[in-house]
Amino acid sequence: MLQRFRGLQQLFTIRPANPKDVSNLSDILTESFYRNIADAPSLINLLVRQLTNWVYPLLRYGITIDLNSRFNEQSPCYICLVATHPANKSQAIASLEICMRSVPIKPRQGFWQDLWRWQDTHESPYIFNLAVHPQWRRRGVAKQLLLAAEQTAKQWGFSRLYIHVLEDNHAARSLYDRLGYHLHSQEGTMPHYLLGRPRQFLLKKKL
């Protein structure tokens, strides 16, 4: 699968990742998920950044192990898609992964429903680890990766696609909303209420 998209005067190519991409993808994922801290120069942010710098090699190593493990499994319904730019076609600038995951058939929307954990589920394609290198954000790369993910799910024979988003990630929620994703359930609401942390929303799109 090789797809090209025109986005904000940039021509991106979407392709499946290969083992040669693992090192670069590890950097992108580590930067996105562990160094994505607010720019406000607060003492807490400075301390968190310093701690992240100290443990960065360990975090990156763990991500590398996980990626290699998923690549080696060779599951028929798993794929890692990467975006590249003509300036350097061999180097990924963004990625996402798709796997099969059990999701609730009926939405779980409230605090009290967390008390009842058991519910009917079904296997469906699920997007995770969507990450864009900081230098390539806000150029339409994430949108093109998501559109490619939808085509992949259709090729697998599925009509629904799921993805999680944090309640306070307004940029991501806005993008998913524009692409037609809708709230399916609010997961883990009880611990988030108790700890004062943002809730995690499970979004669904009918393809």
Steps between C-alpha positions, in 0.01 A plus 500: 500500500644833390286813511584861430307796635521872432490689830568871547735511199685194629492166321502220756534131430326249727648151505527199735792519738784251485767394753736770368253764625506379862783724621343814354151405619632447852626858502168638370293306754726584793502870409123508454394312811769592752629841397167649396484737797338843519733784402422706810827533693357378829719329756304176463546498121872567536537216750300260282711588196819445694378162625396403147845585368655271759277201422458569126735216388309251714161620372622483141641152552167374633315641198752341265447159663122535469517599132731213411272261685192611304688485169625149574153369590387551138133513596269513194307791653786718618678772309717800576461781248759773457499831316805622306586815307673514156795681659588175676285206393682254724433686825160492670359827631185352658337167568201316636421137571185295450417176678195300600359585842197404707269799530165524681198442281285736705639840604597553862430862580481556872676489835284221645545277198866465596381294797374237255809398306365203310339575165467352153787582266599436142828506310551805281790692341650745748744787434775567752841671525410781261802729517648777284854633528489850660648662186217365282195573712206710376573417136227240445714192555285352778188545288654314207612215726148469641348492151746227404406308815134513396586355159697224669210406728268487198746273317493268801122482464392713797249783516603662830821649634582605856751729670554639851552867583549683830230745599743794515669430164292759318709508181466125448130501588439778247679302227308180576172690504571649155575151367171360628597327825236501773502419870434133567578477871676673787746253645653497844288785632512394865879515553520820298234665714679394818848605382394815316644375170346549152264229388575268211245496218456211261402636159342307213465564129273311263684444175 
